[in-house]
Amino acid sequence: MDIEYSRGFLKSAARLPKRIIAFADRKEAVFRNEPFHPSLETHKLHGKDKGAWGFSVDRRYRIKFLFLENNRVLFLDIGLHDIYR
């Protein structure tokens, strides 16, 4: 699976604590192999984010993303649960 990163995702990631980046790297590795692994809690988003998906980095942090064509994914944002608002 190819993962692309939006400018917004990269900007948000740059502001995160190194500990969260380390968690996110591990979760991304799991996601690449099995996007619906139970530890990720992958779920569809609703409302203004309809069409997007999210998964858990840890209890507080999430990654918002889109499934694209040809086995590609676009990571849109990373942050606290309020990235869904």
PyMOL Python script that loads the backbone (N, CA, C, O; Angstrom):
from pymol import cmd

cmd.read_pdbstr("""\
ATOM      1  N   MET A   1       0.837  -1.169   0.000  1.00  0.00           N
ATOM      2  CA  MET A   1       0.000   0.000   0.000  1.00  0.00           C
ATOM      3  C   MET A   1       0.889   1.242   0.000  1.00  0.00           C
ATOM      4  O   MET A   1       1.836   1.350   0.779  1.00  0.00           O
ATOM      5  N   ASP A   2       0.562   2.166  -0.885  1.00  0.00           N
ATOM      6  CA  ASP A   2       1.291   3.434  -0.947  1.00  0.00           C
ATOM      7  C   ASP A   2       0.554   4.476  -0.117  1.00  0.00           C
ATOM      8  O   ASP A   2      -0.655   4.656  -0.265  1.00  0.00           O
ATOM      9  N   ILE A   3       1.278   5.151   0.745  1.00  0.00           N
ATOM     10  CA  ILE A   3       0.691   6.197   1.571  1.00  0.00           C
ATOM     11  C   ILE A   3       1.270   7.536   1.148  1.00  0.00           C
ATOM     12  O   ILE A   3       2.486   7.717   1.087  1.00  0.00           O
ATOM     13  N   GLU A   4       0.373   8.470   0.858  1.00  0.00           N
ATOM     14  CA  GLU A   4       0.754   9.842   0.539  1.00  0.00           C
ATOM     15  C   GLU A   4       0.365  10.714   1.728  1.00  0.00           C
ATOM     16  O   GLU A   4      -0.548  10.375   2.481  1.00  0.00           O
ATOM     17  N   TYR A   5       1.053  11.828   1.892  1.00  0.00           N
ATOM     18  CA  TYR A   5       0.829  12.703   3.037  1.00  0.00           C
ATOM     19  C   TYR A   5       0.452  14.094   2.548  1.00  0.00           C
ATOM     20  O   TYR A   5       1.186  14.706   1.772  1.00  0.00           O
ATOM     21  N   SER A   6      -0.688  14.588   2.999  1.00  0.00           N
ATOM     22  CA  SER A   6      -1.092  15.943   2.628  1.00  0.00           C
ATOM     23  C   SER A   6      -0.199  16.956   3.343  1.00  0.00           C
ATOM     24  O   SER A   6       0.449  16.636   4.339  1.00  0.00           O
ATOM     25  N   ARG A   7      -0.177  18.154   2.831  1.00  0.00           N
ATOM     26  CA  ARG A   7       0.588  19.227   3.459  1.00  0.00           C
ATOM     27  C   ARG A   7       0.085  19.464   4.889  1.00  0.00           C
ATOM     28  O   ARG A   7       0.877  19.701   5.801  1.00  0.00           O
ATOM     29  N   GLY A   8      -1.234  19.396   5.072  1.00  0.00           N
ATOM     30  CA  GLY A   8      -1.815  19.581   6.403  1.00  0.00           C
ATOM     31  C   GLY A   8      -1.375  18.506   7.380  1.00  0.00           C
ATOM     32  O   GLY A   8      -1.122  18.787   8.552  1.00  0.00           O
ATOM     33  N   PHE A   9      -1.284  17.261   6.889  1.00  0.00           N
ATOM     34  CA  PHE A   9      -0.824  16.169   7.747  1.00  0.00           C
ATOM     35  C   PHE A   9       0.613  16.428   8.193  1.00  0.00           C
ATOM     36  O   PHE A   9       0.930  16.314   9.377  1.00  0.00           O
ATOM     37  N   LEU A  10       1.471  16.773   7.255  1.00  0.00           N
ATOM     38  CA  LEU A  10       2.881  17.006   7.582  1.00  0.00           C
ATOM     39  C   LEU A  10       3.045  18.174   8.552  1.00  0.00           C
ATOM     40  O   LEU A  10       3.883  18.126   9.452  1.00  0.00           O
ATOM     41  N   LYS A  11       2.248  19.213   8.368  1.00  0.00           N
ATOM     42  CA  LYS A  11       2.306  20.370   9.255  1.00  0.00           C
ATOM     43  C   LYS A  11       1.862  19.982  10.670  1.00  0.00           C
ATOM     44  O   LYS A  11       2.501  20.362  11.652  1.00  0.00           O
ATOM     45  N   SER A  12       0.772  19.229  10.767  1.00  0.00           N
ATOM     46  CA  SER A  12       0.289  18.783  12.083  1.00  0.00           C
ATOM     47  C   SER A  12       1.287  17.847  12.748  1.00  0.00           C
ATOM     48  O   SER A  12       1.533  17.949  13.950  1.00  0.00           O
ATOM     49  N   ALA A  13       1.861  16.938  11.971  1.00  0.00           N
ATOM     50  CA  ALA A  13       2.816  15.969  12.522  1.00  0.00           C
ATOM     51  C   ALA A  13       4.049  16.671  13.083  1.00  0.00           C
ATOM     52  O   ALA A  13       4.607  16.240  14.093  1.00  0.00           O
ATOM     53  N   ALA A  14       4.469  17.743  12.434  1.00  0.00           N
ATOM     54  CA  ALA A  14       5.669  18.465  12.880  1.00  0.00           C
ATOM     55  C   ALA A  14       5.492  19.083  14.268  1.00  0.00           C
ATOM     56  O   ALA A  14       6.474  19.354  14.958  1.00  0.00           O
ATOM     57  N   ARG A  15       4.253  19.303  14.671  1.00  0.00           N
ATOM     58  CA  ARG A  15       3.983  19.922  15.977  1.00  0.00           C
ATOM     59  C   ARG A  15       3.783  18.903  17.094  1.00  0.00           C
ATOM     60  O   ARG A  15       3.636  19.287  18.255  1.00  0.00           O
ATOM     61  N   LEU A  16       3.776  17.625  16.768  1.00  0.00           N
ATOM     62  CA  LEU A  16       3.492  16.598  17.775  1.00  0.00           C
ATOM     63  C   LEU A  16       4.728  16.233  18.588  1.00  0.00           C
ATOM     64  O   LEU A  16       5.854  16.371  18.111  1.00  0.00           O
ATOM     65  N   PRO A  17       4.515  15.766  19.820  1.00  0.00           N
ATOM     66  CA  PRO A  17       5.643  15.266  20.618  1.00  0.00           C
ATOM     67  C   PRO A  17       6.286  14.049  19.942  1.00  0.00           C
ATOM     68  O   PRO A  17       5.609  13.273  19.268  1.00  0.00           O
ATOM     69  N   LYS A  18       7.584  13.895  20.129  1.00  0.00           N
ATOM     70  CA  LYS A  18       8.308  12.777  19.509  1.00  0.00           C
ATOM     71  C   LYS A  18       7.719  11.430  19.908  1.00  0.00           C
ATOM     72  O   LYS A  18       7.721  10.486  19.118  1.00  0.00           O
ATOM     73  N   ARG A  19       7.218  11.344  21.131  1.00  0.00           N
ATOM     74  CA  ARG A  19       6.616  10.098  21.610  1.00  0.00           C
ATOM     75  C   ARG A  19       5.409   9.714  20.746  1.00  0.00           C
ATOM     76  O   ARG A  19       5.221   8.539  20.430  1.00  0.00           O
ATOM     77  N   ILE A  20       4.602  10.690  20.369  1.00  0.00           N
ATOM     78  CA  ILE A  20       3.424  10.427  19.544  1.00  0.00           C
ATOM     79  C   ILE A  20       3.849  10.066  18.126  1.00  0.00           C
ATOM     80  O   ILE A  20       3.241   9.196  17.504  1.00  0.00           O
ATOM     81  N   ILE A  21       4.876  10.718  17.612  1.00  0.00           N
ATOM     82  CA  ILE A  21       5.389  10.376  16.280  1.00  0.00           C
ATOM     83  C   ILE A  21       5.867   8.928  16.263  1.00  0.00           C
ATOM     84  O   ILE A  21       5.626   8.214  15.289  1.00  0.00           O
ATOM     85  N   ALA A  22       6.536   8.487  17.317  1.00  0.00           N
ATOM     86  CA  ALA A  22       6.997   7.094  17.398  1.00  0.00           C
ATOM     87  C   ALA A  22       5.811   6.137  17.396  1.00  0.00           C
ATOM     88  O   ALA A  22       5.844   5.118  16.706  1.00  0.00           O
ATOM     89  N   PHE A  23       4.760   6.451  18.162  1.00  0.00           N
ATOM     90  CA  PHE A  23       3.544   5.622  18.148  1.00  0.00           C
ATOM     91  C   PHE A  23       2.939   5.604  16.745  1.00  0.00           C
ATOM     92  O   PHE A  23       2.557   4.548  16.240  1.00  0.00           O
ATOM     93  N   ALA A  24       2.857   6.777  16.121  1.00  0.00           N
ATOM     94  CA  ALA A  24       2.256   6.884  14.793  1.00  0.00           C
ATOM     95  C   ALA A  24       3.036   6.062  13.769  1.00  0.00           C
ATOM     96  O   ALA A  24       2.434   5.424  12.905  1.00  0.00           O
ATOM     97  N   ASP A  25       4.352   6.070  13.852  1.00  0.00           N
ATOM     98  CA  ASP A  25       5.170   5.269  12.932  1.00  0.00           C
ATOM     99  C   ASP A  25       4.858   3.785  13.077  1.00  0.00           C
ATOM    100  O   ASP A  25       4.744   3.068  12.083  1.00  0.00           O
ATOM    101  N   ARG A  26       4.723   3.327  14.318  1.00  0.00           N
ATOM    102  CA  ARG A  26       4.397   1.909  14.544  1.00  0.00           C
ATOM    103  C   ARG A  26       3.001   1.576  14.025  1.00  0.00           C
ATOM    104  O   ARG A  26       2.798   0.531  13.407  1.00  0.00           O
ATOM    105  N   LYS A  27       2.047   2.458  14.275  1.00  0.00           N
ATOM    106  CA  LYS A  27       0.675   2.218  13.802  1.00  0.00           C
ATOM    107  C   LYS A  27       0.606   2.271  12.276  1.00  0.00           C
ATOM    108  O   LYS A  27      -0.162   1.530  11.662  1.00  0.00           O
ATOM    109  N   GLU A  28       1.404   3.144  11.668  1.00  0.00           N
ATOM    110  CA  GLU A  28       1.431   3.200  10.206  1.00  0.00           C
ATOM    111  C   GLU A  28       1.936   1.882   9.626  1.00  0.00           C
ATOM    112  O   GLU A  28       1.425   1.421   8.605  1.00  0.00           O
ATOM    113  N   ALA A  29       2.921   1.279  10.255  1.00  0.00           N
ATOM    114  CA  ALA A  29       3.436  -0.015   9.792  1.00  0.00           C
ATOM    115  C   ALA A  29       2.342  -1.078   9.864  1.00  0.00           C
ATOM    116  O   ALA A  29       2.207  -1.891   8.949  1.00  0.00           O
ATOM    117  N   VAL A  30       1.571  -1.079  10.931  1.00  0.00           N
ATOM    118  CA  VAL A  30       0.441  -2.016  11.050  1.00  0.00           C
ATOM    119  C   VAL A  30      -0.574  -1.718   9.955  1.00  0.00           C
ATOM    120  O   VAL A  30      -1.058  -2.633   9.288  1.00  0.00           O
ATOM    121  N   PHE A  31      -0.897  -0.444   9.769  1.00  0.00           N
ATOM    122  CA  PHE A  31      -1.878  -0.021   8.773  1.00  0.00           C
ATOM    123  C   PHE A  31      -1.486  -0.469   7.364  1.00  0.00           C
ATOM    124  O   PHE A  31      -2.339  -0.922   6.600  1.00  0.00           O
ATOM    125  N   ARG A  32      -0.213  -0.349   7.017  1.00  0.00           N
ATOM    126  CA  ARG A  32       0.254  -0.754   5.681  1.00  0.00           C
ATOM    127  C   ARG A  32      -0.041  -2.229   5.407  1.00  0.00           C
ATOM    128  O   ARG A  32      -0.378  -2.602   4.283  1.00  0.00           O
ATOM    129  N   ASN A  33       0.087  -3.058   6.431  1.00  0.00           N
ATOM    130  CA  ASN A  33      -0.121  -4.495   6.261  1.00  0.00           C
ATOM    131  C   ASN A  33      -1.574  -4.914   6.413  1.00  0.00           C
ATOM    132  O   ASN A  33      -2.025  -5.850   5.752  1.00  0.00           O
ATOM    133  N   GLU A  34      -2.311  -4.225   7.283  1.00  0.00           N
ATOM    134  CA  GLU A  34      -3.698  -4.603   7.553  1.00  0.00           C
ATOM    135  C   GLU A  34      -4.475  -3.372   8.032  1.00  0.00           C
ATOM    136  O   GLU A  34      -4.550  -3.116   9.234  1.00  0.00           O
ATOM    137  N   PRO A  35      -5.056  -2.606   7.090  1.00  0.00           N
ATOM    138  CA  PRO A  35      -5.722  -1.353   7.448  1.00  0.00           C
ATOM    139  C   PRO A  35      -6.860  -1.492   8.458  1.00  0.00           C
ATOM    140  O   PRO A  35      -7.228  -0.519   9.117  1.00  0.00           O
ATOM    141  N   PHE A  36      -7.413  -2.684   8.580  1.00  0.00           N
ATOM    142  CA  PHE A  36      -8.520  -2.880   9.514  1.00  0.00           C
ATOM    143  C   PHE A  36      -8.116  -3.749  10.700  1.00  0.00           C
ATOM    144  O   PHE A  36      -8.960  -4.418  11.296  1.00  0.00           O
ATOM    145  N   HIS A  37      -6.833  -3.743  11.042  1.00  0.00           N
ATOM    146  CA  HIS A  37      -6.371  -4.481  12.221  1.00  0.00           C
ATOM    147  C   HIS A  37      -7.114  -3.936  13.444  1.00  0.00           C
ATOM    148  O   HIS A  37      -7.272  -2.723  13.579  1.00  0.00           O
ATOM    149  N   PRO A  38      -7.569  -4.819  14.332  1.00  0.00           N
ATOM    150  CA  PRO A  38      -8.344  -4.368  15.498  1.00  0.00           C
ATOM    151  C   PRO A  38      -7.642  -3.305  16.353  1.00  0.00           C
ATOM    152  O   PRO A  38      -8.311  -2.456  16.941  1.00  0.00           O
ATOM    153  N   SER A  39      -6.330  -3.339  16.431  1.00  0.00           N
ATOM    154  CA  SER A  39      -5.618  -2.362  17.266  1.00  0.00           C
ATOM    155  C   SER A  39      -5.727  -0.938  16.723  1.00  0.00           C
ATOM    156  O   SER A  39      -5.502   0.025  17.455  1.00  0.00           O
ATOM    157  N   LEU A  40      -6.071  -0.804  15.445  1.00  0.00           N
ATOM    158  CA  LEU A  40      -6.183   0.519  14.831  1.00  0.00           C
ATOM    159  C   LEU A  40      -7.551   1.166  15.054  1.00  0.00           C
ATOM    160  O   LEU A  40      -7.687   2.388  14.994  1.00  0.00           O
ATOM    161  N   GLU A  41      -8.553   0.338  15.309  1.00  0.00           N
ATOM    162  CA  GLU A  41      -9.923   0.842  15.467  1.00  0.00           C
ATOM    163  C   GLU A  41     -10.325   1.702  14.264  1.00  0.00           C
ATOM    164  O   GLU A  41     -10.892   2.782  14.434  1.00  0.00           O
ATOM    165  N   THR A  42     -10.032   1.224  13.053  1.00  0.00           N
ATOM    166  CA  THR A  42     -10.338   1.949  11.821  1.00  0.00           C
ATOM    167  C   THR A  42     -11.847   2.120  11.687  1.00  0.00           C
ATOM    168  O   THR A  42     -12.613   1.179  11.897  1.00  0.00           O
ATOM    169  N   HIS A  43     -12.263   3.334  11.334  1.00  0.00           N
ATOM    170  CA  HIS A  43     -13.695   3.609  11.252  1.00  0.00           C
ATOM    171  C   HIS A  43     -13.976   4.712  10.228  1.00  0.00           C
ATOM    172  O   HIS A  43     -13.148   5.591   9.990  1.00  0.00           O
ATOM    173  N   LYS A  44     -15.176   4.637   9.629  1.00  0.00           N
ATOM    174  CA  LYS A  44     -15.635   5.672   8.713  1.00  0.00           C
ATOM    175  C   LYS A  44     -15.993   6.915   9.505  1.00  0.00           C
ATOM    176  O   LYS A  44     -16.454   6.838  10.643  1.00  0.00           O
ATOM    177  N   LEU A  45     -15.772   8.055   8.883  1.00  0.00           N
ATOM    178  CA  LEU A  45     -16.159   9.315   9.502  1.00  0.00           C
ATOM    179  C   LEU A  45     -17.472   9.801   8.890  1.00  0.00           C
ATOM    180  O   LEU A  45     -17.851   9.392   7.792  1.00  0.00           O
ATOM    181  N   HIS A  46     -18.146  10.665   9.607  1.00  0.00           N
ATOM    182  CA  HIS A  46     -19.457  11.152   9.185  1.00  0.00           C
ATOM    183  C   HIS A  46     -19.475  12.670   9.199  1.00  0.00           C
ATOM    184  O   HIS A  46     -18.481  13.315   9.534  1.00  0.00           O
ATOM    185  N   GLY A  47     -20.607  13.224   8.834  1.00  0.00           N
ATOM    186  CA  GLY A  47     -20.752  14.680   8.840  1.00  0.00           C
ATOM    187  C   GLY A  47     -19.873  15.326   7.790  1.00  0.00           C
ATOM    188  O   GLY A  47     -19.834  14.874   6.645  1.00  0.00           O
ATOM    189  N   LYS A  48     -19.169  16.378   8.168  1.00  0.00           N
ATOM    190  CA  LYS A  48     -18.336  17.102   7.196  1.00  0.00           C
ATOM    191  C   LYS A  48     -17.189  16.248   6.673  1.00  0.00           C
ATOM    192  O   LYS A  48     -16.630  16.543   5.617  1.00  0.00           O
ATOM    193  N   ASP A  49     -16.836  15.201   7.396  1.00  0.00           N
ATOM    194  CA  ASP A  49     -15.747  14.308   6.980  1.00  0.00           C
ATOM    195  C   ASP A  49     -16.251  13.053   6.273  1.00  0.00           C
ATOM    196  O   ASP A  49     -15.505  12.085   6.125  1.00  0.00           O
ATOM    197  N   LYS A  50     -17.505  13.061   5.837  1.00  0.00           N
ATOM    198  CA  LYS A  50     -18.068  11.901   5.152  1.00  0.00           C
ATOM    199  C   LYS A  50     -17.170  11.524   3.975  1.00  0.00           C
ATOM    200  O   LYS A  50     -16.765  12.384   3.192  1.00  0.00           O
ATOM    201  N   GLY A  51     -16.871  10.259   3.861  1.00  0.00           N
ATOM    202  CA  GLY A  51     -15.966   9.769   2.822  1.00  0.00           C
ATOM    203  C   GLY A  51     -14.563   9.528   3.344  1.00  0.00           C
ATOM    204  O   GLY A  51     -13.792   8.778   2.745  1.00  0.00           O
ATOM    205  N   ALA A  52     -14.232  10.158   4.453  1.00  0.00           N
ATOM    206  CA  ALA A  52     -12.914   9.962   5.070  1.00  0.00           C
ATOM    207  C   ALA A  52     -13.001   8.859   6.120  1.00  0.00           C
ATOM    208  O   ALA A  52     -14.087   8.440   6.520  1.00  0.00           O
ATOM    209  N   TRP A  53     -11.849   8.409   6.547  1.00  0.00           N
ATOM    210  CA  TRP A  53     -11.726   7.365   7.560  1.00  0.00           C
ATOM    211  C   TRP A  53     -10.766   7.846   8.637  1.00  0.00           C
ATOM    212  O   TRP A  53     -10.044   8.825   8.447  1.00  0.00           O
ATOM    213  N   GLY A  54     -10.763   7.152   9.765  1.00  0.00           N
ATOM    214  CA  GLY A  54      -9.826   7.461  10.827  1.00  0.00           C
ATOM    215  C   GLY A  54      -9.337   6.201  11.501  1.00  0.00           C
ATOM    216  O   GLY A  54     -10.010   5.170  11.477  1.00  0.00           O
ATOM    217  N   PHE A  55      -8.161   6.284  12.104  1.00  0.00           N
ATOM    218  CA  PHE A  55      -7.695   5.196  12.962  1.00  0.00           C
ATOM    219  C   PHE A  55      -6.931   5.769  14.139  1.00  0.00           C
ATOM    220  O   PHE A  55      -6.442   6.898  14.095  1.00  0.00           O
ATOM    221  N   SER A  56      -6.836   4.973  15.188  1.00  0.00           N
ATOM    222  CA  SER A  56      -6.235   5.411  16.448  1.00  0.00           C
ATOM    223  C   SER A  56      -4.730   5.211  16.455  1.00  0.00           C
ATOM    224  O   SER A  56      -4.228   4.148  16.088  1.00  0.00           O
ATOM    225  N   VAL A  57      -4.020   6.242  16.875  1.00  0.00           N
ATOM    226  CA  VAL A  57      -2.586   6.147  17.131  1.00  0.00           C
ATOM    227  C   VAL A  57      -2.388   5.673  18.568  1.00  0.00           C
ATOM    228  O   VAL A  57      -1.591   4.775  18.840  1.00  0.00           O
ATOM    229  N   ASP A  58      -3.129   6.293  19.473  1.00  0.00           N
ATOM    230  CA  ASP A  58      -3.185   5.869  20.877  1.00  0.00           C
ATOM    231  C   ASP A  58      -4.564   6.271  21.398  1.00  0.00           C
ATOM    232  O   ASP A  58      -5.472   6.507  20.601  1.00  0.00           O
ATOM    233  N   ARG A  59      -4.732   6.350  22.686  1.00  0.00           N
ATOM    234  CA  ARG A  59      -6.060   6.658  23.231  1.00  0.00           C
ATOM    235  C   ARG A  59      -6.532   8.069  22.886  1.00  0.00           C
ATOM    236  O   ARG A  59      -7.736   8.326  22.869  1.00  0.00           O
ATOM    237  N   ARG A  60      -5.614   8.976  22.613  1.00  0.00           N
ATOM    238  CA  ARG A  60      -5.986  10.373  22.367  1.00  0.00           C
ATOM    239  C   ARG A  60      -5.800  10.828  20.924  1.00  0.00           C
ATOM    240  O   ARG A  60      -6.549  11.682  20.449  1.00  0.00           O
ATOM    241  N   TYR A  61      -4.823  10.279  20.221  1.00  0.00           N
ATOM    242  CA  TYR A  61      -4.453  10.767  18.896  1.00  0.00           C
ATOM    243  C   TYR A  61      -5.013   9.885  17.790  1.00  0.00           C
ATOM    244  O   TYR A  61      -5.118   8.666  17.930  1.00  0.00           O
ATOM    245  N   ARG A  62      -5.373  10.541  16.677  1.00  0.00           N
ATOM    246  CA  ARG A  62      -5.971   9.865  15.534  1.00  0.00           C
ATOM    247  C   ARG A  62      -5.287  10.314  14.246  1.00  0.00           C
ATOM    248  O   ARG A  62      -4.667  11.375  14.180  1.00  0.00           O
ATOM    249  N   ILE A  63      -5.422   9.468  13.226  1.00  0.00           N
ATOM    250  CA  ILE A  63      -5.028   9.840  11.865  1.00  0.00           C
ATOM    251  C   ILE A  63      -6.279   9.788  11.003  1.00  0.00           C
ATOM    252  O   ILE A  63      -7.006   8.795  10.998  1.00  0.00           O
ATOM    253  N   LYS A  64      -6.520  10.877  10.271  1.00  0.00           N
ATOM    254  CA  LYS A  64      -7.642  10.950   9.333  1.00  0.00           C
ATOM    255  C   LYS A  64      -7.085  10.729   7.930  1.00  0.00           C
ATOM    256  O   LYS A  64      -6.047  11.286   7.574  1.00  0.00           O
ATOM    257  N   PHE A  65      -7.782   9.908   7.131  1.00  0.00           N
ATOM    258  CA  PHE A  65      -7.248   9.555   5.816  1.00  0.00           C
ATOM    259  C   PHE A  65      -8.358   9.249   4.824  1.00  0.00           C
ATOM    260  O   PHE A  65      -9.528   9.121   5.185  1.00  0.00           O
ATOM    261  N   LEU A  66      -7.954   9.135   3.550  1.00  0.00           N
ATOM    262  CA  LEU A  66      -8.836   8.728   2.462  1.00  0.00           C
ATOM    263  C   LEU A  66      -8.253   7.507   1.779  1.00  0.00           C
ATOM    264  O   LEU A  66      -7.041   7.419   1.581  1.00  0.00           O
ATOM    265  N   PHE A  67      -9.112   6.563   1.418  1.00  0.00           N
ATOM    266  CA  PHE A  67      -8.705   5.485   0.526  1.00  0.00           C
ATOM    267  C   PHE A  67      -8.796   6.031  -0.893  1.00  0.00           C
ATOM    268  O   PHE A  67      -9.838   6.557  -1.283  1.00  0.00           O
ATOM    269  N   LEU A  68      -7.726   5.913  -1.667  1.00  0.00           N
ATOM    270  CA  LEU A  68      -7.695   6.344  -3.060  1.00  0.00           C
ATOM    271  C   LEU A  68      -7.684   5.113  -3.955  1.00  0.00           C
ATOM    272  O   LEU A  68      -7.719   3.985  -3.461  1.00  0.00           O
ATOM    273  N   GLU A  69      -7.636   5.317  -5.245  1.00  0.00           N
ATOM    274  CA  GLU A  69      -7.569   4.202  -6.190  1.00  0.00           C
ATOM    275  C   GLU A  69      -6.180   3.577  -6.199  1.00  0.00           C
ATOM    276  O   GLU A  69      -5.217   4.160  -5.702  1.00  0.00           O
ATOM    277  N   ASN A  70      -6.095   2.383  -6.770  1.00  0.00           N
ATOM    278  CA  ASN A  70      -4.825   1.694  -6.994  1.00  0.00           C
ATOM    279  C   ASN A  70      -4.021   1.468  -5.719  1.00  0.00           C
ATOM    280  O   ASN A  70      -2.807   1.671  -5.696  1.00  0.00           O
ATOM    281  N   ASN A  71      -4.709   1.046  -4.659  1.00  0.00           N
ATOM    282  CA  ASN A  71      -4.041   0.674  -3.407  1.00  0.00           C
ATOM    283  C   ASN A  71      -3.235   1.831  -2.810  1.00  0.00           C
ATOM    284  O   ASN A  71      -2.147   1.636  -2.269  1.00  0.00           O
ATOM    285  N   ARG A  72      -3.797   3.040  -2.923  1.00  0.00           N
ATOM    286  CA  ARG A  72      -3.156   4.226  -2.358  1.00  0.00           C
ATOM    287  C   ARG A  72      -4.033   4.823  -1.265  1.00  0.00           C
ATOM    288  O   ARG A  72      -5.257   4.691  -1.283  1.00  0.00           O
ATOM    289  N   VAL A  73      -3.386   5.474  -0.324  1.00  0.00           N
ATOM    290  CA  VAL A  73      -4.072   6.133   0.788  1.00  0.00           C
ATOM    291  C   VAL A  73      -3.476   7.530   0.942  1.00  0.00           C
ATOM    292  O   VAL A  73      -2.273   7.720   0.759  1.00  0.00           O
ATOM    293  N   LEU A  74      -4.315   8.498   1.277  1.00  0.00           N
ATOM    294  CA  LEU A  74      -3.857   9.857   1.547  1.00  0.00           C
ATOM    295  C   LEU A  74      -4.123  10.169   3.010  1.00  0.00           C
ATOM    296  O   LEU A  74      -5.277  10.229   3.434  1.00  0.00           O
ATOM    297  N   PHE A  75      -3.064  10.369   3.782  1.00  0.00           N
ATOM    298  CA  PHE A  75      -3.199  10.795   5.170  1.00  0.00           C
ATOM    299  C   PHE A  75      -3.483  12.296   5.163  1.00  0.00           C
ATOM    300  O   PHE A  75      -2.695  13.087   4.646  1.00  0.00           O
ATOM    301  N   LEU A  76      -4.622  12.672   5.745  1.00  0.00           N
ATOM    302  CA  LEU A  76      -5.078  14.060   5.728  1.00  0.00           C
ATOM    303  C   LEU A  76      -4.644  14.863   6.941  1.00  0.00           C
ATOM    304  O   LEU A  76      -4.260  16.027   6.818  1.00  0.00           O
ATOM    305  N   ASP A  77      -4.705  14.237   8.122  1.00  0.00           N
ATOM    306  CA  ASP A  77      -4.411  14.974   9.351  1.00  0.00           C
ATOM    307  C   ASP A  77      -4.055  13.992  10.453  1.00  0.00           C
ATOM    308  O   ASP A  77      -4.408  12.814  10.392  1.00  0.00           O
ATOM    309  N   ILE A  78      -3.357  14.485  11.452  1.00  0.00           N
ATOM    310  CA  ILE A  78      -3.036  13.724  12.651  1.00  0.00           C
ATOM    311  C   ILE A  78      -3.178  14.675  13.832  1.00  0.00           C
ATOM    312  O   ILE A  78      -2.751  15.828  13.778  1.00  0.00           O
ATOM    313  N   GLY A  79      -3.779  14.174  14.885  1.00  0.00           N
ATOM    314  CA  GLY A  79      -3.941  15.013  16.067  1.00  0.00           C
ATOM    315  C   GLY A  79      -4.913  14.408  17.046  1.00  0.00           C
ATOM    316  O   GLY A  79      -5.274  13.235  16.951  1.00  0.00           O
ATOM    317  N   LEU A  80      -5.331  15.229  17.992  1.00  0.00           N
ATOM    318  CA  LEU A  80      -6.306  14.794  18.979  1.00  0.00           C
ATOM    319  C   LEU A  80      -7.651  14.539  18.304  1.00  0.00           C
ATOM    320  O   LEU A  80      -7.842  14.869  17.133  1.00  0.00           O
ATOM    321  N   HIS A  81      -8.559  13.959  19.039  1.00  0.00           N
ATOM    322  CA  HIS A  81      -9.858  13.584  18.488  1.00  0.00           C
ATOM    323  C   HIS A  81     -10.561  14.753  17.798  1.00  0.00           C
ATOM    324  O   HIS A  81     -11.410  14.529  16.936  1.00  0.00           O
ATOM    325  N   ASP A  82     -10.232  15.978  18.154  1.00  0.00           N
ATOM    326  CA  ASP A  82     -10.906  17.131  17.545  1.00  0.00           C
ATOM    327  C   ASP A  82     -10.535  17.366  16.081  1.00  0.00           C
ATOM    328  O   ASP A  82     -11.078  18.283  15.465  1.00  0.00           O
ATOM    329  N   ILE A  83      -9.637  16.577  15.505  1.00  0.00           N
ATOM    330  CA  ILE A  83      -9.376  16.696  14.058  1.00  0.00           C
ATOM    331  C   ILE A  83     -10.614  16.305  13.267  1.00  0.00           C
ATOM    332  O   ILE A  83     -10.725  16.629  12.084  1.00  0.00           O
ATOM    333  N   TYR A  84     -11.545  15.609  13.913  1.00  0.00           N
ATOM    334  CA  TYR A  84     -12.786  15.216  13.249  1.00  0.00           C
ATOM    335  C   TYR A  84     -13.813  16.342  13.237  1.00  0.00           C
ATOM    336  O   TYR A  84     -14.855  16.205  12.597  1.00  0.00           O
ATOM    337  N   ARG A  85     -13.553  17.438  13.919  1.00  0.00           N
ATOM    338  CA  ARG A  85     -14.534  18.536  13.994  1.00  0.00           C
ATOM    339  C   ARG A  85     -14.275  19.563  12.933  1.00  0.00           C
ATOM    340  O   ARG A  85     -14.998  20.555  12.844  1.00  0.00           O
TER     341      ARG A  85
END
""", "prot")
cmd.dss("prot")
cmd.show_as("cartoon", "prot")
cmd.util.cbc("prot")
cmd.orient("prot")
